[in-house]
Amino acid sequence: MKKVNSERRISANKVHQWLREWDKVKFDDDQYRRKPEPFFYLFSLSADELKALSGIYRRPTEDGLLREDNLNIQRRHNKVRSNQIRKFVQDGYPLSEISEKQKKLKKYDDLRKPGWLPTAIVINILREDDKRQDKTVDRNDLVFINHIDASKAEVILPKSFTGSKWMPSGIHPIEVIDGQHRLWAFEGSEIDGKFELPVVAFYGLDISWQAYLFWAINIKPKRINASLDFDLYPLLRTEDWLEKFEGPKVYRETRAQEITEALWSYSESAWYRRIDMLGEQRQTMVSQAAWINSLLSTYIKSWEGRTSGGIGGLYGAPVGRDELVLPWTRAQQAAFIIHLWNVLADVIKKSQHHWAEELRKEEQKSFFDEGKDKAFAGSSSLLNTDQGVRGVLYISNDIAYVLSEIGELPLHSWQYENIDETDSESSTISESNLRGALESLASEKMLNDFIYKLADHLSSFDWRSASSKTLSDDEKTAKLVFRGSGGYRELRRQLLNHLTKYEDNISSAATIVYKRLGF
């Protein structure tokens, strides 16, 4: 923290909070947990200026946050919440709850009250060497701290700072840890008067500690549906302290159940009403528990280190060296998997591969296969079993993870803002929001090309199960290896080996995965 000259100096109090016990914490720069300063700062700043310094604003086209503010640090925005705060600031309570039409009648003016926001905005001031998406703050845009004594300091605004309309040369010098919706409440509104916000500022607080702080402020004390807030702060999905404290139920199991229910309930899903949600042990249906366990073992697993070649789950691990975590919402996560299975079902329906034609000739008894392609949904199709479901999820996750890691699949480029504002408060994914995410995904050419190519390659694999009467004795014996707990690994191995026969980036990724897993 270097002393510099600047016209804008803001007086701040230094708040010391550090216990000797905290020295026992395992600090690790590589895990975004470098040791923090033993104090933070308390000061006030106008809402407009703080918003400008932290980059809290929408694009003119309303299509989401700026990329550097959207991926891992800033929380996702709920417009309804910010609008409610804006009304409260202007009119107080209860006038803020009255419709605009009623307000024009003037007879409710006596209900107007001050709309105070006394709760502090919690921010982090970036250091000169702090990187976000491999970018740093331009030196002329840095916010500095000048220490006066043990209890006083000055926050020195950037030399280039010009006020509420200011734009930095690169990334913004401030990150908002908590209070983003309060800042958004001042978007596009003229304030008649002086409205400052109390600010609690950390300096150079590493990203993992920001996620921890967000959890401590928003989730743990309130006991709200924790799964929803993992969309607001995606980095929480990868925190090992969180898993050790509350286990997978905090995020992983809940999210797996939400996605499974979306697959079952969405009317245009290939798995619509084809999952045994109540555990009634229908032999022709994959159970909800099997789906949840498969998602926990694939898309929503944590990074597994050397034991599994460093291949984590797309929804539960850092993706690539420069990206912390994939910031898709639960609607995006469900949409990606639904679209994958829909494309695979469609490709197989059109397939004339020998295995598919043979299954269509079979006389099968199934609770749900009327009108369905027997090659995909029939009782003798491996795709309609626990092993087949996990096999497809394994392969699609593995290949996408590696392609993203090496920069050949731009998963982070897909950004989608909820069209159903109430979805953020719901314990299920709304159909309108899911439909919107699917429509948005359809416009992502590289992601769609990947899904269609992968589905085409997978369709040529022999998906007949050991129960198929069209198999020879030798073929049936070969299929028996997929049964039991060891069958998951063997099917994963065979599918990867099958994909290596093609000459494209999926084949290259399959080869990488195959080697990493030690097959």
C-alpha positions as CSV (number, residue, x, y, z in Angstrom):
1,M,0.0,0.0,0.0
2,K,2.0,2.9,-1.4
3,K,1.4,6.5,-0.5
4,V,0.5,8.6,-3.6
5,N,-0.7,12.1,-4.3
6,S,-4.4,12.6,-5.1
7,E,-7.0,15.3,-4.7
8,R,-9.7,12.9,-3.4
9,R,-8.8,11.5,0.0
10,I,-11.5,9.9,2.1
11,S,-11.1,9.6,5.9
12,A,-11.5,6.0,7.1
13,N,-11.3,4.2,10.4
14,K,-9.2,1.1,10.7
15,V,-11.1,-1.8,12.3
16,H,-8.8,-4.4,13.8
17,Q,-10.1,-7.9,13.8
18,W,-7.5,-10.7,14.2
19,L,-7.2,-13.4,16.8
20,R,-4.1,-15.3,17.5
21,E,-6.1,-18.5,16.8
22,W,-6.5,-17.3,13.3
23,D,-2.8,-17.7,12.7
24,K,-3.5,-21.5,12.6
25,V,-5.6,-21.1,9.5
26,K,-4.1,-22.9,6.5
27,F,-3.4,-20.0,4.1
28,D,-2.6,-20.9,0.5
29,D,-2.0,-18.5,-2.4
30,D,-2.5,-21.3,-4.9
31,Q,-6.0,-21.9,-3.5
32,Y,-6.9,-18.1,-3.6
33,R,-6.5,-18.0,0.2
34,R,-3.5,-15.8,0.9
35,K,-3.3,-14.4,4.4
36,P,-5.5,-11.3,4.8
37,E,-4.7,-8.0,6.4
38,P,-5.5,-8.0,10.2
39,F,-7.9,-5.1,9.7
40,F,-10.4,-3.6,7.4
41,Y,-11.6,0.0,6.8
42,L,-14.8,1.8,7.5
43,F,-15.9,5.0,5.6
44,S,-18.7,6.4,3.5
45,L,-19.0,7.2,-0.2
46,S,-21.8,8.4,-2.4
47,A,-23.8,5.5,-4.0
48,D,-23.1,6.8,-7.6
49,E,-19.4,7.1,-7.1
50,L,-19.1,3.7,-5.4
51,K,-21.1,2.2,-8.3
52,A,-18.8,3.7,-10.8
53,L,-15.6,2.5,-9.0
54,S,-17.0,-1.0,-8.8
55,G,-18.5,-1.3,-12.3
56,I,-22.0,-1.9,-11.1
57,Y,-24.1,-1.0,-14.1
58,R,-25.9,-2.7,-17.0
59,R,-25.1,-2.8,-20.6
60,P,-27.3,-0.6,-22.8
61,T,-28.8,-3.7,-24.4
62,E,-29.7,-5.1,-21.0
63,D,-28.1,-8.4,-21.8
64,G,-26.2,-8.9,-18.6
65,L,-23.2,-7.8,-16.7
66,L,-19.9,-6.9,-18.1
67,R,-17.8,-10.1,-18.4
68,E,-15.2,-9.1,-15.8
69,D,-18.0,-8.4,-13.3
70,N,-20.1,-11.4,-14.1
71,L,-18.0,-14.6,-13.8
72,N,-16.9,-15.2,-10.3
73,I,-16.8,-12.1,-8.1
74,Q,-20.0,-10.2,-8.6
75,R,-23.3,-11.7,-7.6
76,R,-26.0,-12.3,-10.2
77,H,-28.5,-9.6,-10.3
78,N,-32.2,-9.8,-9.4
79,K,-33.9,-6.7,-11.0
80,V,-37.0,-7.1,-8.8
81,R,-35.0,-6.9,-5.6
82,S,-33.1,-3.7,-6.8
83,N,-36.4,-2.1,-7.9
84,Q,-37.9,-2.7,-4.5
85,I,-34.8,-1.1,-2.8
86,R,-35.1,1.9,-5.1
87,K,-38.7,2.4,-4.2
88,F,-37.9,2.1,-0.5
89,V,-35.1,4.7,-0.7
90,Q,-37.3,7.2,-2.5
91,D,-40.5,6.7,-0.4
92,G,-39.7,4.7,2.7
93,Y,-42.2,2.2,4.1
94,P,-45.2,1.7,3.5
95,L,-45.5,4.1,0.6
96,S,-42.9,2.1,-1.4
97,E,-45.4,-0.8,-1.4
98,I,-48.2,1.2,-3.0
99,S,-48.7,1.2,-6.8
100,E,-47.7,4.2,-8.9
101,K,-51.3,4.7,-9.8
102,Q,-52.3,5.0,-6.2
103,K,-49.4,7.4,-5.5
104,K,-50.7,9.9,-8.1
105,L,-53.8,10.3,-6.0
106,K,-51.7,12.2,-3.4
107,K,-53.9,11.0,-0.6
108,Y,-51.2,8.6,0.6
109,D,-48.4,11.2,0.8
110,D,-48.6,11.2,4.6
111,L,-47.2,7.6,4.5
112,R,-43.9,8.8,3.1
113,K,-40.9,8.0,5.3
114,P,-37.1,8.2,5.0
115,G,-35.6,5.3,3.1
116,W,-32.4,4.8,5.1
117,L,-29.9,2.2,4.1
118,P,-27.7,2.0,7.2
119,T,-26.2,-1.4,6.5
120,A,-22.7,-1.3,5.0
121,I,-21.7,-2.3,1.5
122,V,-18.9,-4.8,1.8
123,I,-16.2,-4.3,-0.9
124,N,-12.7,-5.4,-1.7
125,I,-10.1,-3.0,-3.1
126,L,-7.9,-4.7,-5.7
127,R,-4.1,-4.5,-5.4
128,E,-1.9,-3.7,-8.3
129,D,-0.9,-7.3,-8.8
130,D,-4.4,-8.8,-8.3
131,K,-5.6,-10.5,-11.5
132,R,-9.2,-11.2,-12.7
133,Q,-9.5,-13.2,-15.9
134,D,-5.8,-12.6,-16.3
135,K,-6.3,-8.8,-16.2
136,T,-5.1,-6.3,-13.6
137,V,-6.3,-2.8,-12.7
138,D,-4.5,0.0,-14.7
139,R,-2.1,1.8,-12.4
140,N,-3.9,5.2,-13.0
141,D,-7.2,3.5,-11.9
142,L,-5.9,2.0,-8.6
143,V,-7.4,2.9,-5.2
144,F,-4.7,3.3,-2.6
145,I,-4.7,3.3,1.2
146,N,-2.6,5.7,3.2
147,H,-2.1,4.7,6.8
148,I,-2.1,7.7,9.2
149,D,-1.8,5.9,12.5
150,A,-3.0,2.7,14.3
151,S,-6.7,3.8,14.0
152,K,-6.9,6.2,11.1
153,A,-6.3,5.9,7.3
154,E,-7.1,7.6,4.0
155,V,-8.7,6.0,1.0
156,I,-7.2,7.6,-2.0
157,L,-9.3,7.4,-5.1
158,P,-7.7,6.9,-8.6
159,K,-5.9,9.8,-10.2
160,S,-8.2,9.4,-13.2
161,F,-11.4,9.3,-11.2
162,T,-14.0,11.9,-12.4
163,G,-17.1,10.9,-10.6
164,S,-20.2,8.9,-11.2
165,K,-19.7,8.7,-15.0
166,W,-16.1,7.5,-14.7
167,M,-14.9,4.5,-16.7
168,P,-11.6,2.7,-16.0
169,S,-9.1,1.8,-18.7
170,G,-9.3,-1.9,-17.7
171,I,-11.1,-3.7,-14.9
172,H,-12.6,-1.8,-12.0
173,P,-10.5,-1.2,-8.9
174,I,-13.3,-2.3,-6.5
175,E,-15.2,-5.6,-6.2
176,V,-18.5,-5.8,-4.3
177,I,-18.7,-8.7,-1.9
178,D,-22.1,-7.8,-0.5
179,G,-24.5,-5.1,-1.3
180,Q,-24.6,-5.2,-5.1
181,H,-28.4,-5.0,-5.2
182,R,-28.4,-1.9,-3.1
183,L,-26.0,-0.2,-5.6
184,W,-28.1,-1.3,-8.5
185,A,-31.0,0.4,-6.9
186,F,-29.4,3.7,-7.9
187,E,-29.0,2.7,-11.6
188,G,-30.6,5.3,-13.9
189,S,-32.2,7.3,-11.1
190,E,-31.4,10.9,-10.3
191,I,-30.9,11.5,-6.6
192,D,-32.3,14.9,-5.3
193,G,-30.0,15.3,-2.3
194,K,-26.9,13.6,-0.9
195,F,-27.1,9.9,-0.4
196,E,-23.9,8.2,1.0
197,L,-23.5,4.6,1.8
198,P,-21.5,3.2,4.7
199,V,-18.7,1.0,3.3
200,V,-16.7,-1.8,4.9
201,A,-13.5,-2.2,2.7
202,F,-11.0,-5.0,2.6
203,Y,-7.7,-4.5,0.8
204,G,-6.4,-7.3,-1.4
205,L,-8.8,-9.9,0.0
206,D,-8.3,-13.1,-1.9
207,I,-11.2,-14.5,-3.8
208,S,-11.8,-17.6,-1.7
209,W,-12.1,-15.4,1.5
210,Q,-14.6,-13.2,-0.4
211,A,-16.7,-16.3,-1.0
212,Y,-16.4,-17.3,2.7
213,L,-17.4,-13.8,3.8
214,F,-20.4,-13.8,1.5
215,W,-21.5,-17.1,3.0
216,A,-21.0,-15.8,6.6
217,I,-23.1,-12.7,5.8
218,N,-25.9,-14.0,3.7
219,I,-26.4,-17.7,4.1
220,K,-25.3,-19.2,7.4
221,P,-27.2,-16.8,9.7
222,K,-30.4,-16.7,7.7
223,R,-30.7,-20.4,7.0
224,I,-32.2,-19.7,3.5
225,N,-32.1,-22.2,0.7
226,A,-28.4,-22.4,0.3
227,S,-28.5,-24.0,-3.1
228,L,-29.9,-20.8,-4.7
229,D,-27.2,-18.6,-3.5
230,F,-24.5,-20.7,-5.2
231,D,-25.8,-19.1,-8.4
232,L,-25.2,-15.7,-6.9
233,Y,-21.6,-16.5,-5.8
234,P,-20.4,-19.5,-8.0
235,L,-17.1,-19.7,-6.2
236,L,-18.8,-21.2,-3.2
237,R,-19.4,-24.4,-5.2
238,T,-15.7,-25.3,-4.9
239,E,-15.0,-24.5,-1.3
240,D,-13.7,-27.5,0.5
241,W,-14.4,-26.0,4.0
242,L,-18.0,-25.8,3.0
243,E,-18.2,-29.5,2.0
244,K,-16.5,-30.6,5.2
245,F,-18.8,-28.4,7.4
246,E,-22.2,-29.3,6.0
247,G,-21.4,-32.0,3.4
248,P,-22.8,-32.3,-0.1
249,K,-26.3,-31.4,1.0
250,V,-25.4,-27.7,1.0
251,Y,-25.0,-27.5,-2.8
252,R,-24.2,-30.7,-4.5
253,E,-27.2,-33.0,-3.6
254,T,-29.7,-30.2,-3.8
255,R,-28.5,-29.1,-7.2
256,A,-28.5,-32.7,-8.4
257,Q,-32.1,-33.2,-7.3
258,E,-33.2,-29.9,-9.0
259,I,-31.6,-30.9,-12.3
260,T,-33.2,-34.4,-12.0
261,E,-36.6,-32.9,-11.4
262,A,-36.2,-30.6,-14.4
263,L,-35.3,-33.6,-16.6
264,W,-38.5,-35.4,-15.4
265,S,-40.9,-32.4,-15.3
266,Y,-40.0,-30.4,-18.5
267,S,-42.5,-31.4,-21.1
268,E,-39.9,-31.3,-24.0
269,S,-37.3,-33.3,-22.2
270,A,-36.3,-36.7,-23.5
271,W,-36.7,-37.9,-19.9
272,Y,-40.2,-36.4,-19.4
273,R,-42.1,-38.6,-16.9
274,R,-39.5,-41.3,-17.5
275,I,-37.6,-41.2,-14.1
276,D,-38.9,-43.1,-11.1
277,M,-39.2,-40.1,-8.8
278,L,-40.9,-42.0,-5.9
279,G,-38.7,-45.1,-5.7
280,E,-41.3,-47.5,-6.8
281,Q,-38.7,-49.8,-8.2
282,R,-40.1,-50.0,-11.7
283,Q,-37.6,-52.1,-13.6
284,T,-38.1,-50.1,-16.8
285,M,-37.3,-46.7,-15.2
286,V,-34.1,-45.2,-13.9
287,S,-34.7,-44.0,-10.4
288,Q,-34.3,-40.4,-9.1
289,A,-31.7,-41.7,-6.6
290,A,-29.7,-43.2,-9.5
291,W,-29.8,-39.9,-11.4
292,I,-28.7,-37.9,-8.4
293,N,-25.8,-40.2,-7.7
294,S,-24.7,-40.1,-11.3
295,L,-24.8,-36.3,-11.3
296,L,-22.9,-36.2,-8.1
297,S,-20.3,-38.5,-9.7
298,T,-20.0,-36.4,-12.9
299,Y,-21.2,-32.9,-13.4
300,I,-21.4,-31.8,-9.8
301,K,-18.4,-33.5,-8.4
302,S,-15.5,-31.5,-6.9
303,W,-12.0,-31.4,-8.4
304,E,-10.4,-34.8,-7.6
305,G,-6.7,-34.0,-8.1
306,R,-4.3,-36.6,-9.2
307,T,-6.4,-39.6,-8.3
308,S,-8.7,-38.9,-11.3
309,G,-6.4,-36.9,-13.5
310,G,-7.7,-33.5,-12.3
311,I,-10.9,-33.9,-14.1
312,G,-13.6,-32.2,-12.1
313,G,-17.3,-31.6,-12.6
314,L,-18.4,-28.8,-14.8
315,Y,-20.8,-27.6,-12.1
316,G,-18.6,-28.2,-9.1
317,A,-15.0,-27.6,-9.9
318,P,-12.7,-24.9,-11.4
319,V,-12.7,-25.1,-15.2
320,G,-9.3,-24.4,-16.6
321,R,-6.2,-22.6,-15.2
322,D,-7.5,-19.1,-15.6
323,E,-11.1,-19.7,-14.7
324,L,-12.2,-20.3,-11.1
325,V,-15.6,-21.9,-11.7
326,L,-18.3,-22.1,-14.4
327,P,-20.8,-19.4,-13.4
328,W,-23.9,-20.9,-15.0
329,T,-27.2,-20.6,-13.1
330,R,-29.2,-23.7,-12.2
331,A,-31.5,-23.0,-15.2
332,Q,-28.4,-23.1,-17.5
333,Q,-27.0,-26.2,-15.8
334,A,-30.3,-28.1,-16.3
335,A,-30.8,-26.7,-19.8
336,F,-27.4,-28.0,-20.9
337,I,-28.0,-31.5,-19.7
338,I,-31.6,-31.6,-21.1
339,H,-30.4,-30.4,-24.5
340,L,-27.6,-33.0,-24.5
341,W,-30.0,-35.8,-23.9
342,N,-32.6,-34.4,-26.4
343,V,-30.0,-34.2,-29.1
344,L,-28.7,-37.7,-28.3
345,A,-32.3,-39.1,-28.4
346,D,-33.0,-37.3,-31.8
347,V,-29.7,-38.5,-33.3
348,I,-30.3,-42.1,-32.2
349,K,-33.9,-42.0,-33.5
350,K,-32.6,-41.2,-37.0
351,S,-29.7,-43.7,-36.7
352,Q,-29.5,-46.8,-38.8
353,H,-26.7,-48.3,-36.9
354,H,-27.0,-52.1,-36.5
355,W,-27.5,-52.1,-32.8
356,A,-30.3,-49.6,-33.0
357,E,-32.1,-51.5,-35.8
358,E,-31.8,-54.7,-33.8
359,L,-33.4,-53.1,-30.7
360,R,-36.3,-51.8,-32.7
361,K,-37.2,-55.3,-33.9
362,E,-37.4,-56.6,-30.3
363,E,-40.7,-57.1,-28.6
364,Q,-40.2,-55.2,-25.3
365,K,-42.4,-54.7,-22.3
366,S,-42.0,-51.2,-20.9
367,F,-44.1,-48.9,-18.7
368,F,-43.3,-45.9,-20.8
369,D,-41.9,-46.8,-24.2
370,E,-45.1,-46.3,-26.2
371,G,-44.3,-44.0,-29.0
372,K,-40.7,-43.9,-28.0
373,D,-37.7,-45.1,-30.0
374,K,-36.8,-48.5,-28.5
375,A,-33.1,-47.9,-29.3
376,F,-33.2,-45.0,-26.8
377,A,-36.0,-45.7,-24.4
378,G,-36.6,-49.4,-24.7
379,S,-36.1,-51.9,-21.8
380,S,-33.1,-53.5,-23.6
381,S,-31.3,-50.2,-24.3
382,L,-28.3,-49.5,-22.0
383,L,-29.2,-45.8,-22.4
384,N,-32.3,-46.5,-20.3
385,T,-30.3,-47.9,-17.3
386,D,-28.4,-46.5,-14.4
387,Q,-25.1,-47.5,-16.1
388,G,-26.0,-45.9,-19.4
389,V,-27.1,-42.6,-17.8
390,R,-23.9,-42.3,-15.9
391,G,-21.9,-43.3,-18.9
392,V,-23.3,-40.4,-21.0
393,L,-22.9,-38.0,-18.1
394,Y,-19.4,-39.1,-17.5
395,I,-18.3,-38.8,-21.1
396,S,-20.1,-35.5,-21.8
397,N,-18.6,-33.9,-18.6
398,D,-15.1,-35.3,-19.2
399,I,-14.8,-34.2,-22.8
400,A,-16.4,-30.8,-22.2
401,Y,-14.2,-30.2,-19.1
402,V,-11.0,-31.0,-21.0
403,L,-11.9,-29.0,-24.1
404,S,-12.8,-26.0,-21.9
405,E,-9.5,-26.5,-20.0
406,I,-7.4,-26.4,-23.2
407,G,-9.4,-23.4,-24.6
408,E,-11.3,-25.2,-27.3
409,L,-14.8,-25.0,-25.9
410,P,-15.9,-21.5,-24.6
411,L,-18.3,-22.6,-21.9
412,H,-17.9,-19.3,-20.1
413,S,-19.1,-17.4,-23.1
414,W,-22.7,-18.5,-22.6
415,Q,-24.4,-15.9,-20.4
416,Y,-28.1,-16.0,-19.7
417,E,-30.1,-13.7,-17.4
418,N,-33.2,-15.2,-15.8
419,I,-36.4,-14.2,-17.6
420,D,-38.5,-15.3,-14.6
421,E,-37.5,-13.1,-11.7
422,T,-39.4,-15.2,-9.2
423,D,-37.2,-18.2,-10.1
424,S,-34.4,-17.0,-7.8
425,E,-36.8,-17.4,-4.8
426,S,-38.1,-20.8,-5.8
427,S,-37.0,-24.2,-4.7
428,T,-37.6,-25.5,-8.2
429,I,-36.5,-24.3,-11.7
430,S,-39.5,-22.7,-13.4
431,E,-40.5,-24.0,-16.8
432,S,-40.4,-20.5,-18.3
433,N,-36.9,-19.9,-17.1
434,L,-35.7,-23.3,-18.3
435,R,-37.3,-22.7,-21.7
436,G,-35.6,-19.4,-21.9
437,A,-32.2,-21.0,-21.1
438,L,-32.7,-23.6,-23.7
439,E,-33.6,-21.0,-26.3
440,S,-30.5,-19.0,-25.3
441,L,-28.3,-22.2,-25.6
442,A,-29.6,-22.8,-29.1
443,S,-27.9,-19.6,-30.2
444,E,-24.5,-20.7,-28.9
445,K,-23.1,-22.2,-32.1
446,M,-19.9,-23.7,-30.6
447,L,-21.7,-25.3,-27.7
448,N,-24.3,-26.7,-30.1
449,D,-21.7,-28.0,-32.5
450,F,-20.0,-29.8,-29.7
451,I,-23.2,-31.4,-28.4
452,Y,-24.3,-32.6,-31.9
453,K,-20.9,-33.9,-32.7
454,L,-20.6,-35.8,-29.4
455,A,-24.1,-37.2,-29.8
456,D,-23.3,-38.4,-33.3
457,H,-20.2,-40.2,-32.1
458,L,-22.0,-41.8,-29.1
459,S,-24.8,-43.0,-31.4
460,S,-22.4,-45.4,-33.1
461,F,-21.6,-47.2,-29.9
462,D,-23.5,-50.4,-29.3
463,W,-26.0,-49.5,-26.6
464,R,-27.7,-52.9,-26.3
465,S,-27.8,-54.1,-22.7
466,A,-27.1,-57.7,-21.7
467,S,-30.9,-58.4,-21.6
468,S,-31.2,-57.9,-25.4
469,K,-32.2,-61.1,-27.2
470,T,-30.4,-59.9,-30.3
471,L,-27.0,-60.5,-28.8
472,S,-24.9,-63.5,-29.5
473,D,-23.6,-65.5,-26.5
474,D,-20.2,-63.8,-26.8
475,E,-21.7,-60.4,-27.1
476,K,-23.9,-61.0,-24.1
477,T,-20.9,-62.0,-22.0
478,A,-19.1,-58.8,-23.1
479,K,-22.1,-56.7,-22.0
480,L,-22.2,-58.3,-18.5
481,V,-19.1,-56.4,-17.5
482,F,-21.3,-53.3,-17.2
483,R,-23.3,-54.7,-14.3
484,G,-22.4,-54.0,-10.7
485,S,-20.4,-51.1,-9.3
486,G,-17.4,-51.8,-11.5
487,G,-19.6,-51.4,-14.6
488,Y,-19.5,-47.6,-14.4
489,R,-15.8,-47.5,-14.8
490,E,-15.7,-50.1,-17.6
491,L,-18.4,-48.3,-19.6
492,R,-16.6,-45.0,-19.2
493,R,-13.4,-46.7,-20.4
494,Q,-15.1,-48.3,-23.4
495,L,-16.9,-45.1,-24.4
496,L,-13.6,-43.1,-24.2
497,N,-11.9,-45.7,-26.3
498,H,-14.7,-45.6,-28.8
499,L,-14.4,-41.8,-29.2
500,T,-10.7,-42.0,-29.8
501,K,-11.4,-43.6,-33.2
502,Y,-12.6,-40.3,-34.6
503,E,-10.3,-37.6,-36.0
504,D,-11.5,-34.4,-34.3
505,N,-11.1,-32.4,-31.1
506,I,-13.5,-34.8,-29.3
507,S,-11.2,-37.7,-30.2
508,S,-8.2,-35.7,-28.9
509,A,-10.0,-34.8,-25.7
510,A,-11.0,-38.5,-25.2
511,T,-7.4,-39.5,-25.6
512,I,-6.3,-37.0,-22.9
513,V,-9.1,-38.2,-20.5
514,Y,-8.2,-41.8,-21.2
515,K,-4.6,-41.3,-20.3
516,R,-5.4,-39.1,-17.2
517,L,-7.7,-41.7,-15.8
518,G,-5.0,-44.4,-16.2
519,F,-7.0,-46.7,-18.5
